[in-house]
Amino acid sequence: MADIKTLKSKIDSSGMAFSFIAKESGILRETLYNRLNGIGDFTASEIVGLSRTLRLTKDERDLIFLNEKLN
């Protein structure tokens, strides 16, 4: 399960509009909204797109998407 709190913080601090992040990541805005609200799991392509768009380091990506803790 993704660390939604940390991901939302990265999105907020990016300075980019939510719609822009979704488009640049190759994710439908509605799908990204759902993922951030716990509906469904992030796919590999969504993780790659968000990592690229938000310029996440490998450590940040792993912390957000590959952690074992529950939110």
BAFI-3210 file (N, C-alpha, C; in Angstrom, 3 decimals, decimal comma, padded with zeros to 6 digits):
// residues 71
n [1|2|3|4|5|6|7|8|9|10|11|12|13|14|15|16|17|18|19|20|21|22|23|24|25|26|27|28|29|30|31|32|33|34|35|36|37|38|39|40|41|42|43|44|45|46|47|48|49|50|51|52|53|54|55|56|57|58|59|60|61|62|63|64|65|66|67|68|69|70|71]
n.u [000,839|000,548|002,251|000,261|000,003|002,611|002,986|000,941|001,943|004,287|003,122|001,721|003,874|005,161|004,368|003,001|-000,023|-002,738|-004,109|-002,216|-000,096|-001,289|-001,771|000,861|001,952|000,681|-001,723|-005,180|-006,997|-009,111|-008,505|-006,081|-007,006|-008,714|-006,820|-005,354|-007,228|-007,477|-008,726|-008,227|-005,004|-001,778|-000,486|002,380|003,121|001,901|003,304|005,875|005,352|004,488|006,765|008,635|007,425|007,156|009,740|010,963|013,373|015,048|015,002|012,943|010,796|010,707|010,139|007,596|006,009|006,733|006,576|005,852|004,119|000,907|-001,483]
n.v [-001,178|002,200|005,065|007,342|009,796|010,909|011,040|012,850|015,094|015,516|016,119|018,469|020,150|020,406|022,480|022,282|022,070|019,886|018,676|019,014|017,429|014,900|014,647|014,871|012,633|010,638|009,676|009,417|012,157|011,601|008,990|009,313|010,868|008,979|006,995|008,431|008,595|006,103|004,241|001,561|000,303|001,695|001,331|-000,097|001,531|003,926|004,581|004,949|007,138|009,147|009,314|010,323|012,774|014,135|014,208|012,334|010,838|007,645|006,565|008,069|007,291|004,534|004,652|005,783|004,135|001,438|000,649|-001,033|-000,270|000,687|003,234]
n.w [000,000|-000,805|000,571|001,159|002,480|002,438|-000,332|-001,081|000,193|-001,302|-003,760|-003,107|-002,399|-004,784|-006,399|-008,706|-010,613|-009,816|-011,986|-014,011|-013,052|-013,138|-015,940|-017,037|-015,890|-017,163|-016,281|-015,783|-014,490|-012,743|-012,007|-010,629|-008,508|-007,314|-006,545|-004,641|-002,717|-001,727|-003,358|-005,174|-006,285|-007,015|-010,270|-011,962|-014,152|-013,457|-011,144|-012,199|-013,905|-012,068|-010,455|-012,254|-013,026|-010,574|-009,892|-008,158|-006,032|-006,143|-003,583|-002,391|-004,021|-003,413|-000,673|-000,704|-002,421|-002,084|000,528|003,651|005,606|006,940|006,116]
ca.u [000,000|001,338|002,231|-000,529|000,296|003,869|002,757|000,177|002,867|005,144|002,289|001,470|005,101|005,715|003,999|002,287|-001,454|-003,113|-004,422|-000,953|000,631|-001,959|-001,529|002,283|002,239|-000,032|-002,802|-006,401|-007,159|-010,028|-007,788|-005,148|-007,837|-009,134|-005,655|-005,012|-008,290|-007,474|-009,499|-007,312|-003,562|-001,007|000,147|003,791|003,248|001,517|004,428|006,942|004,932|004,521|008,167|009,267|006,809|007,457|011,201|011,269|014,574|014,719|014,667|011,605|009,860|010,582|009,476|006,167|005,266|007,141|006,662|004,999|003,237|-000,441|-001,728]
ca.v [000,000|003,425|006,046|008,416|011,060|011,432|011,366|014,100|016,158|015,770|016,793|019,834|020,953|020,473|023,738|021,976|021,825|018,483|018,239|018,957|016,248|013,723|014,590|014,603|011,283|009,688|009,119|010,224|012,934|010,871|007,824|009,795|011,245|007,736|006,374|009,224|008,391|004,711|003,398|000,891|000,393|002,280|000,387|000,194|002,678|005,126|004,879|005,505|008,467|010,087|009,485|011,207|014,096|014,764|014,136|011,592|010,012|006,231|006,358|008,627|006,403|003,297|004,985|006,046|003,082|000,070|000,478|-002,081|000,264|001,094|004,663]
ca.w [000,000|-000,947|001,658|000,554|003,158|001,896|-001,744|-001,129|000,581|-002,464|-004,761|-002,627|-002,400|-006,138|-007,038|-009,951|-010,480|-009,773|-013,346|-014,750|-012,569|-013,694|-017,389|-017,274|-015,410|-018,001|-015,467|-015,797|-013,262|-011,872|-011,493|-009,610|-007,360|-006,658|-005,899|-003,460|-001,739|-001,338|-004,266|-006,088|-006,053|-008,104|-011,191|-012,221|-015,066|-012,694|-010,256|-013,043|-014,344|-010,940|-010,044|-013,245|-012,977|-009,281|-009,741|-006,937|-006,035|-005,976|-002,173|-002,173|-004,698|-002,642|000,583|-000,958|-003,117|-001,756|001,974|004,227|006,634|006,561|006,360]
c.u [000,887|001,196|001,573|-000,202|001,570|003,711|001,983|001,058|003,794|004,374|002,064|002,713|005,706|005,447|003,251|000,811|-001,722|-003,368|-003,159|-000,165|000,028|-001,632|-000,086|002,673|001,559|-001,167|-004,025|-006,545|-008,035|-009,357|-006,814|-005,902|-008,259|-007,981|-005,295|-006,063|-008,489|-008,289|-008,550|-005,857|-002,887|-000,404|001,605|003,946|002,857|002,652|005,570|006,591|004,980|005,945|008,891|008,742|007,170|008,949|011,587|012,590|014,140|014,311|013,277|010,538|009,615|009,855|007,979|005,448|005,597|007,243|005,681|003,971|001,873|-000,624|-002,864]
c.v [001,246|004,310|007,312|009,770|011,704|011,834|012,669|015,288|016,526|016,504|018,244|020,710|021,113|021,815|023,541|021,732|020,325|017,934|018,090|017,713|014,981|013,566|014,217|013,193|010,213|008,990|010,016|010,923|012,190|009,655|008,229|010,191|009,991|007,074|007,103|009,112|006,911|003,773|002,823|001,117|001,019|001,168|000,793|001,425|003,979|005,551|005,511|006,923|009,496|010,347|010,454|012,637|014,848|014,779|013,473|010,856|008,554|005,938|006,892|007,740|005,133|003,539|005,141|004,811|001,653|-000,177|-000,583|-001,529|000,642|002,555|004,841]
c.w [000,000|000,293|001,103|001,176|002,596|000,437|-001,878|-000,764|-000,578|-003,562|-004,369|-002,731|-003,796|-006,819|-008,345|-009,654|-010,548|-011,177|-014,189|-014,350|-013,164|-015,184|-017,691|-016,864|-016,255|-017,278|-015,628|-014,457|-012,257|-011,235|-010,408|-008,352|-006,589|-005,910|-004,605|-002,361|-001,418|-002,202|-005,305|-005,710|-007,262|-008,953|-011,387|-013,115|-014,367|-011,769|-011,036|-013,472|-013,236|-010,475|-010,967|-013,110|-011,698|-008,977|-008,413|-007,100|-005,897|-004,536|-001,852|-002,795|-003,885|-001,331|000,383|-001,463|-002,695|-000,263|002,432|005,205|006,072|006,886|007,328]
res [m|a|d|i|k|t|l|k|s|k|i|d|s|s|g|m|a|f|s|f|i|a|k|e|s|g|i|l|r|e|t|l|y|n|r|l|n|g|i|g|d|f|t|a|s|e|i|v|g|l|s|r|t|l|r|l|t|k|d|e|r|d|l|i|f|l|n|e|k|l|n]
***
